[in-house]
Amino acid sequence: MNWIGRTHPSTLKDNLYCPSIIGGRSWNPGSYNPDSGVWFNSRQEICQVAKVRPERPPLDPLGWYAGAELTWVHPPGDKAHGALDAWDPLTGKRLWTVPDKYPRISGVLSTKGDLVFSVDIKGIVSAYDASSGTELWRFNTGSGTRGGIISYMAGGEQYVLVPSGIGSAVAAITAGIYPEVGQIPAAATMFAFKVSR
């Protein structure tokens, strides 16, 4: 394994990793707008302390196995947080950012009409101006989301479909740092919004 200049983690000692095992952006889809050449992305700034230890993986039933005791923590000198960002992928320049107190764990959708849709961990879906990041519209779905946002046409009208329902290991990890996230109601709902012209 190539650790790119990193040392191997010490066993039975605390090892700080930033970003954490859930990554700086997790698996959630970002969105590239080919007309503007801009990449829109949710991110999460959260670290972990790992204490590597000998461990037998659970086999019956199968379960989580990391070979370490993991604790999620705030980044050194900062609070765990997230953001919705717009990037020029050719230069690496960030064009704008919408900061968030909590890690952003939803997908992002950009449209040909220069809108960007994203949902925060509390379940507020927002539409932003793609060129400035200014919030143009918001709706409370009642629960956070982990899934991707899609757009479709029906009867000549454009719709945006947003899943709502907090869950997954990432939501549980976030609740370990921000206990109020654990109080967000669970749900399993789809919301469809018509995009006005």
Secondary structure, DSSP 8 states (H G I E B T S, - for coil): ---TT-----BTS-EEESS-TT-SSTT---EEETTTTEEEEEEEE-EEEEEE------BTTB----SEEEEEE--TTS--EEEEEEEETTTTEEEEEEEESS---S-EEE-TTSEEEEE-TTSEEEEEETTT--EEEEEE-SS---S--EEEEETTEEEEEEEE---HHHHHHHHHH-GGGGGS----EEEEEE---
